[in-house]
C-alpha cells in the first residue's frame, strides 16, 4: 500500500494554501476591472475549488471503501451496514461506488509510480477521472506533463490521448503520421478515424489507407472517418438482417456500388432500418400472442354477470384479433396489420 497521502497531515500539506476556501472575488459590477483580469481571478478561484474537490472525493472514496470492506468481512452478507451508512449521509449507492472507483484509480496510479503525489493538485477533477480511465501509455504522458507543472484539464488529457492513438496506430499510413507530426493534420481528427478503422475487417482497410496516403489532409481524413463509420454501420446491420442472410444477395458487390455512387450512408441507414423492422415485428408478434392468450383466458373466466369485463374483451379484439387496427395520431388514419404465421398458410 502506498504511504503517500495516507494521513490527514499529508493531505493538509498537499493542500497548503487552499484548505481555507475563502476568496476575495472581484466585484462583477466594478467596471474598472479589466475583463481579462476579472476572468483570470475567477479562473484561479475555480481551479482551487477543483483541486480541493478532487482531494476530498479521493478521501471520501477511501472512507467508503473501508466501510464497505469492513462490512464484507463482518457484516450480514447483504451489505446492510454499508447501505445504512450511505442512507444516514444521504449518499446514493451509485455515488458511493463512483467515489470508490476514483479512490481506487488514485491509489493505482500512485502505486504504479505514474503519479507524483505533489502533482495531483495540477489536475482538475474531471481530468483526473479521464486519466484514470486511459491506457497506461496515456497515463504516463499525462502524469509526466503534470509533474512538470502543467495544468491538466480534461482537454489536455484528450489531446494527449488523441496523439497517442494516432501516432501509435499501425492502421494509419506513414504519410498521415508525418503530417500529424508536422502539425498540418491535428491528431484530434486522426483519433476518430483510427477508432472507426479498428471496427472494420482487414479486407476493407486497404482502400482507406490508400486514400489517406494519397491525400493526407484534414478534409480527406474527415471524409474517410465518415466513410469508415458508415461502412461499420453497414456491415454490422447487414449481419443482423435475416432477410439478407436468407437471400443470394452479394453484399460486397452492393457495397462497392454504394461506394462508387457515394451513397453508402443511405445504404447503411436502409440496412439498419431493415434490422429494426425485423426486430420490431418479432417483438410485435410475441406481444400480440400474449395479448390474445390473456383475452381468451379472461373470456373463459367471465360470463353474463360481468358485462363490463366482456365489453373490455370485445374492445381488445381490435388488437388481439387476426387483424390489428391502430389509429395514428389525430389525423384519423388507421393502420391495419394482418398476422399470418407459417401455421396459417
N, C-alpha and C positions, 0 to 999 in steps of 0.2 A: 504494500500500500504506500502511495506517495505521501511524504510528510508535509509537502508544501501546502499551505492554506488549510492546515488541519486544526488550527486553534483560532479563537477569536482575536488573539493578538496579531497573528499572521495576517488575518483578514483586515484588521484595522490598519496595519502597516501598509498593506497593498492599496488601501483606500485613503491614504494620507491626504488630507485637504478636502475630501469630498464626503466625509461621514456626516458633516453638518450641512444638510441640504437647505441652506438659507442663502438666497440670491438677491442681489440688488439689480432687479430687472429694469431696463430702460423704459421711460415713460412713453407709451405709444402716441401720446398727443404732443410730445415735445418736438416741434418742427426743426429745432436747432440741431438735433442729432441726424447726421447723415444716414441715408438708407443703408449704405454698406455697413457702417458701424452698428446700426440697430440690428441688422441681420446677424452680424458676427457675434454680438453679445448674447443674443438669444440662442445661436447655434452652440456656443460654448456651454451655456447652461444646460442645453438639451443633451449634449454629449456626456456631461457629468451625470445626469439622470440615467442615461443609457448604461453607463458603466456601473453605477450603483445598483440599478435594476438587475443587471446580469449577475453580479456577485451575489446579490440577495437571493435570486432564484436558484443559483447553483447550491447555495447553502440550504435553501428550503427543500430542494430535491434530495440532498443528502439526509436531512432530517426525516423526510417522508420515507426514504429508503430504509433507514434504520428502524423506523416504526413498523414498516411492512415486514422486514426480515425478522424482527423480534416476534411478530405475530405468527409468521410461518413456523417458527421454532417452538413456541409455547402457547399458541392460540388454539381456537376450537376447530381449526381446519377450514373454516369458512371465511376467515378474514374479518370477523365481526368487530374485533377491537380496532383494526385499522380503519374500517368504514365508519365506525363511531367517532374516531379521532377526526376524520375528514368532516363528518357531519357537524361536529361541535365547532369547527373552524370555518364552516361554510365553503369547503373546497370540494369541487366535483371530482369524481374518480378519474375522468379524462384529464383534468388539470393536474391532478396529483401525478399521474404517470408521465405526463409531458415534462413536469419538473424533474422527476426521477430520471427520465431519459437525458435531460440536459445535464444533470449532475454526473451521470454515467459517462457522457461524452467528455465532460471536463476532466474527469479522473483518468479516462483512457488516454486523452491527449497528453496529460501530464505524465502518466506512467510510461508512455512510449517515448517521451523525451521530445515530442514535436513542439510542445508549448512551454515557454518560459513563464512561470507564474507571474512575474512582474509585467509581462506583455499583455495579460488578459485585459488590462484597462484600456488597451488600444482598440478593442473590439466593441462594436455595438452588439446588442443582444441578438438581433436577427443575423448579423454576420457570424457570430459565434455558432449559432444553431446551423447555419448553412455550412460552415467549416466542418462541424462535427459529422455532417451527413456526406461530405465529399470523399473522394477517393484518397488513399494515403498520400499519393503524389501531390494532389492539390492541397491537402492539409499542410504538407511540408512547405509548399510555395507560400501559402498564406501566412503560416506562423513565422517563416523567415522574414516576410515583409513586416509583420507585427513586431518582431524582435528588433528590427532596425528603427522602430519608432513610427512607422507609417500608421495612419488612422485607417482601420479596416471596417468598412461598411459592407452591406450585402452586395453592393455594386462591384466593389473590388474583388470579393470572393467569386462572383460570377464571371468577372473579366479574366481572372487567373484560371478559373475552371475552363472557360472557353479556349484560352490559349493552350492549355494542356491538352484538351480534347482534340483541337485542330492539329497541333504540331506533333503529337504522339501517334496519331491515327495512321494506319497503313492504307486506309481507303482513299486518301487524297493523293493526287499526283504531286511530284516534287515541284512542278511549275507553280501550283497554287500555294504550296508552303513557302516558296521563295517570295511570292508576292505578299504573303502574310507577314513574313519576317521583315520585309521592307516597309510594311505599313500601308501599302496601297489597297490591300484587301483585309479589312478588320476581322479579327477572329470571331467577333460576335455574329458574323454572317456564316462563318465556316462551321461552327459548333452545331447549329441546327441541321446543316447538310450532312455532317458525319452521323448524327443521331438517326436521321432518316435512312441513310445508306446502310446502317447496321441492321435495319429491319429487312433488307432485301437479300434474296439469294444471289450467289456469285454470278449466275448467268445474266443477271440484269444490271450488274455494276459496271461492266466494261464500257458501255455507251456513255454512262455518266462520267466516268473517269476521262474518257477520250475528249468529250466536250469541254470538261473543266480544264484539261491540259491545253487544248487549242485556244480557249478563250478564258484565261484566268483573271476575270474581272468581277466586280460586285454584281452587276446585272445578271451575268451568266450564273453566278453562284445562287442568287435568289431564284432564278427560273429553275435551276436544277433541283433546288430544295423543294420547290412546289411540285415538280415532276416526280421526284422520289416519294414525296408524301402521297400523291395521288396514286402512284404505282403500288405503294404498300397497301393503300385502301382497296385498290382494285383486286390485288392478289388475295388479301385476307377475306374480302367479301365473297369472291368467286368460290373459294373453298367451302363456304358455308351454304351456298345455294344448291339445293338438291336438284332443282330443275336443270341447272347447268351440268351437274355431275352425272345426271341420268341421260344426257344427250351426247351426240357425237361432235359437239362444237369444239373447234380448235381455239382455245382461249389465247394461246400465244400469238396466233395469226390475227385474232381480233385485237389484241393488244398492239401489235405492230401497226395495224391500220389506224387505230385511235391515235397513236403517237405521230404517225405520218400526217394525219389531218389536224393535229393539235387539239383534239377533243378528249384527251384522256380523263380530265376532270369530270366531264359529263358522263363518260362511260363508267368511271369509278362510282359516281353517285348513283347511277342507274342500278349497278350491280348491288350496291349497298342497300338501296331501297327494296330490291328484289328479295334480299335476305330478310329484311324486316317484314315484308309481306308474308313470306313463308312462316316466320316465327309467330306473327300475329294470327295467321289462320290456324296454326296448330293450337295456340292458346285459346282462340275463339271456339274451336271445336270441343276442346276439353271442358271449357266453362259451360258451353251450351248443353253438353251431355249431362253435366252435373245439375244444371237448372232443370232439364227435362225430367231427370230422375227424382228430384225433390218435388216437382209438381205432381208427378204420378203417385208418389208416396203420400203426399198430402191429400190427394183426391180420394185415395183408399180410406184414409183416416177420417174423412168428413162425410156429411150427409145432409139431409133436408133440414136438420136442426142448426146447421151452420151456413146460412145463406151468404153471409159476408165473406167467409173464407172461400166458398165456392166462387164468388164473384172475383176474388183475388186470383184464384187459379185460372179463371177464364181470361182475366186481364193478361196473365203471363203467357197465354197462348201466342201472342204476337212475337214473343222472344223464345219460347220453348218449343214452338211447333216446327214443322219441316221448313217453313218459310219464315225467316226472321224479318221483321219490319221495324225500322228505326227512322224517326223523323229528325232531320238535321236542322238545328238552329230554329230561327224564326221565319225562315222563308218557306216553311211548309213543304219542303222537298222530302220525299220519303224514299229511303233506300231499302230494297228487298233483296235478301240473300237466301238462296235455297241450299240446304245442306244435303249433299249426296255423297255417301261413303261407298266403298267398294261393295259392301254387302247389299247396297240398294240397287246396284246396276245388274 
